[in-house]
Amino acid sequence: MRSLQKLFVPVALLVLLLFLLGLGWGMIKILEKSAATLLQSTKKVESLVHNYNWSEAEKAFRQTEKEWARTRQYWPLLIHHQEMDRIEECMGKIKSYLHHEDSSNTLAEIYVLTSYIKHIPENKTLNLQNVF
């Protein structure tokens, strides 16, 4: 009985560690999947803007906005609000540039948005650069 009591704390700590590692891994997978969906959607808009297909680009961007609306429901639990604010700002600018058919500014802002979206899962992944 006494030996079981001695093992309780190490086993409990091991279970807690495994739980936290699993939770962190799940969080990263969720971020990667949702970021990939957003990136795919923005790439479609980018391609349409390159071809000066403004009406289709606006339709594709509305789809991107829908994807973002779904994503932003749970991302506040996983990332800083400041990062989300940057994405929201980019989305607003892109919408305006698309409406005015301004290809250079639209593309520039899409590149910024893409950079922000790629940065989020990279920033949350556990690696030496993020630890130190």
Phi, psi and omega in degrees: 000319182296322181290328177294322179294325179292329181276343185301310183296311178299320180293317178298319178294321178296316178297318178297317178298314179296321177298313180295320177297317177296319178297316178296318178296318178297319179298316180295319179296320178297315179297316180297317182293313181291324177294320179297321178296316179295319180295319178298319180293319180290328177297324178295316177299315180303315180298317180294323178293319177303327180268006180057033177264079191293318182295318178291325178296320178294321177296314180296323179291325176299323176294321176299319178297322177295317177299317180295321179300320177292318184292319186288355176289325183246346179297328178301336177285340189248334185226171179288146180294331180298321178295322178292322178299321178298317179295316178301318179297315178299317181298319178296317179295316180299317180301317179293316180296322177296318180299323181267005179053048180258094188293317184294316179289324177299311181296319179299317181288327175296321178296320178295314179301315179301318179297315179298315183294319179295326184294327187297304178295325178298322182291329183270346180290138180282117174209172184299325181296322180282337182278319184256000000 
